[in-house]
Each structure stands twice: as C-alpha cells, then as structure tokens.
C-alpha cells in the first residue's frame, strides 16, 4: 500500500470511532440480504444481539489505526484465521464480503465517501484479505494432511451423553466413517454444525475438545445457555441438550485454535478457569499428568455453586493420583466442602502457590473474570508472555 492509501484509511479513524458499529450493522444487513446463504456460516445469535457488528467494528478500527504497521495485529489475525478455518470461510468468500463492505461504506457515509476513499479502502481490504487467505490456506492444508485429518465437515456419531452438571453435558463422538482421529493440541476446539429449525439455516458453534489428545473419541462439553434480559436462549446449545441423543449424528470440523498447552516448556503450569471455561483446562490437565508428570500444576477454578460445578469427581481423582497437582476450587454461593472453598478467586491470597519461576498461566472463562485475573497476575509481576487466555465470546482478550 502506498502512502496515499494509508493516509486516506487513517483519515476515516474518527468516523469509525463514532459510527463504526452503525456501519458494520448496516454491512451485515446488506450482506445477508444479498447473500442469504452466508447465514449458514455466521452466528445469527451474535448478529441479533449486536456482538458480531461490534466485533467487526473494533477489528476495522484496529486495522485503520495500525495501517502503517499491520504486523502488530498478528496475534489477532491468528485468532481470527483459526475461527474462519473452523467455520469453513474460503478464499471465494472474501470478494463477496469486500463488495458489501465497500458498498456499505459508501452508502452509510454518503458524500463523505469519495471515489478515492472507497478505492483506498478497496486496496486496504484486499491486502488484509490476502493475509487471511494465506493463513487460512495453511491451516486447511495442515488439517487435511494430518493423519486422520479432513477438510470441511465430517459426520460423527454420539456414543455417549454424560451430564456433568446442571448446565454442562458432554457428548462423546466417533467418526461415522470408522476412520482414525487426527491429533490436536490440548485446549483446541472443534466446530459443530447443525440445522436450527426456527432460523431455517445451519448454525455453527465452536466447542473445546474437553478430552486430552490421543483418545479413541472426541468429547465436547456443552453449556446450556439460558435466556437473559439481553440475550435469547442459546439455540444450538439448547438443541444439543434437548434433541441430540446417543446414536444421533453430528457434523464436525477439524480441530483448530491458537489457545493450547505449550508442551515445549517444562516449567510449572497454572490453569485458571471460570464456569464452562473449565473445558480446555481439563484437556490440558489430563495431557500434563499423562505426558509431563514432572511439571507441577496449580488448578484454579471458580463457578457459582455445587450444582453447576462440572468434572468435580474427575478433578478429585486426578489430584489424588498425582501429587504434583494442587486444586484451588471456589464457589460463589451455597454450601461447600473440602477441597472447595467459599468465595471468589483471589490470586493474591494464592500467590505463595501460583507464583513460580518459569510458570505458564492459562486462563479461560467469561470476559470479566479473565480481565480481573489477568490484572492481578500483572500486579503480582507476571509478564504478558507467560499469560495465555481465551474468552468464550466473540473477539479476544489482551494479556
């Protein structure tokens, strides 16, 4: 991109800050009006609640603000590329999205959107699209060429359905074709695709593979998402809980995700989770005790109460058999018994155990929980390079 293109893109930063969400909301309306088939790829619940337009507006703004050196966005690009690959976004989708994005800029900004400005954004979008296409092509190749790997969607059969808590149910799955499963990294996710009758389209959701790599089956552990004052009940999670039984089939994408256990390190590991964020931690914990029993593990988990506490019996068994594993479990409310404690996680109070030289910290859970724990880790002197986090929502989180 030449200097004039970058100058024009940067000139839109004030407009993007003020009207970015309006622009991206209009964009999605336009996209789905002209290309309704793409509803089968995008999360319609996130679009309805406004999460998707907000996430896109923030991404567009970040790109404009860093147009002189987009390399600083590399971690975000990696995150998004994995999400794109997990839902099957291909090179041919980018011209469609670009056409509607440029048209939306023109139609929303009106006279302020000169031909030169639209052309500049066309160049900028094309450059970014090429980066994503290249990154996603490599991910697709890796997934397809791995032993047991595949491209696109593969049919799996549910061989077991286990109620882990009042909210979380696990589905154990094997390929219908009888073929082998690919390897993956502890913490990664798969994507489930199913038809949602009330929407009349397929919908896709990412679910952590909550079993350690190397098993003869996949396991996803799905939280039933209830309706709230601001969001509808989760259409996919509730459908899985209510309608999918042992023997039923479910389509899955290959494993993807940039949040996973770094097995090249040999130091202590601290796993910190809130709510259903426990699912990647179970995979990481089981991988650690099986393949690296010398690495000390501090397992910190918080949830509302005993009724929604998943994998409790499994954690107790792992800790009993592996003295290098220490549990720090917290419930916000209700009666508790050892080893569970009452109250919220306070890493300051646990500093004597969770702070260790060379430790890696993995965090997963709701955004507010993660922000609080990461802030405390920084306060305790943990550097960002040692903190790895995944938020269960649209977008990422800074560490």
C-alpha positions, 0 to 999 in steps of 0.5 A: 500500500502506498502512502496515499492509501494509508493516509486516506484509511487513517483519515476515516479513524474518527468516523469509525470511532463514532459510527463504526458499529452503525456501519458494520450493522448496516454491512451485515444487513446488506450482506445477508440480504444479498447473500442469504446463504452466508447465514449458514456460516455466521452466528445469527445469535451474535448478529441479533444481539449486536456482538458480531457488528461490534466485533467487526467494528473494533477489528476495522478500527484496529486495522485503520489505526495500525495501517502503517504497521499491520504486523502488530495485529498478528496475534489477532489475525491468528485468532481470527484465521483459526475461527474462519478455518473452523467455520469453513470461510474460503478464499471465494468468500472474501470478494463477496464480503469486500463488495458489501463492505465497500458498498456499505461504506459508501452508502452509510457515509454518503458524500463523505465517501469519495471515489478515492476513499472507497478505492483506498479502502478497496486496496486496504481490504484486499491486502488484509484479505490476502493475509487471511487467505494465506493463513487460512490456506495453511491451516486447511492444508495442515488439517487435511494432511494430518493423519486422520485429518479432513477438510470441511465437515465430517459426520460423527456419531454420539456414543455417549451423553454424560451430564456433568452438571446442571448446565454442562453435558458432554457428548462423546463422538466417533467418526461415522466413517470408522476412520482414525482421529487426527491429533490436536493440541490440548485446549483446541476446539472443534466446530459443530454444525447443525440445522436450527429449525426456527432460523431455517439455516445451519448454525455453527458453534465452536466447542473445546475438545474437553478430552486430552489428545490421543483418545479413541473419541472426541468429547465436547462439553456443552453449556446450556445457555439460558435466556437473559434480559439481553440475550435469547436462549442459546439455540444450538446449545439448547438443541444439543441438550434437548434433541441430540441423543446417543446414536444421533449424528453430528457434523464436525470440523477439524480441530483448530485454535491458537489457545493450547498447552505449550508442551515445549516448556517444562516449567510449572503450569497454572490453569485458571478457569471460570464456569464452562471455561473449565473445558480446555483446562481439563484437556490440558490437565489430563495431557500434563499428568499423562505426558509431563508428570514432572511439571507441577500444576496449580488448578484454579477454578471458580463457578457459582455453586455445587450444582453447576460445578462440572468434572468435580469427581474427575478433578478429585481423582486426578489430584489424588493420583498425582501429587504434583497437582494442587486444586484451588476450587471456589464457589460463589454461593451455597454450601461447600466442602473440602477441597472447595472453598467459599468465595471468589478467586483471589490470586493474591491470597494464592500467590505463595502457590501460583507464583513460580519461576518459569510458570505458564498461566492459562486462563479461560472463562467469561470476559470479566473474570479473565480481565480481573485475573489477568490484572492481578497476575500483572500486579503480582509481576507476571509478564504478558508472555507467560499469560495465555487466555481465551474468552468464550465470546466473540473477539479476544482478550489482551494479556 
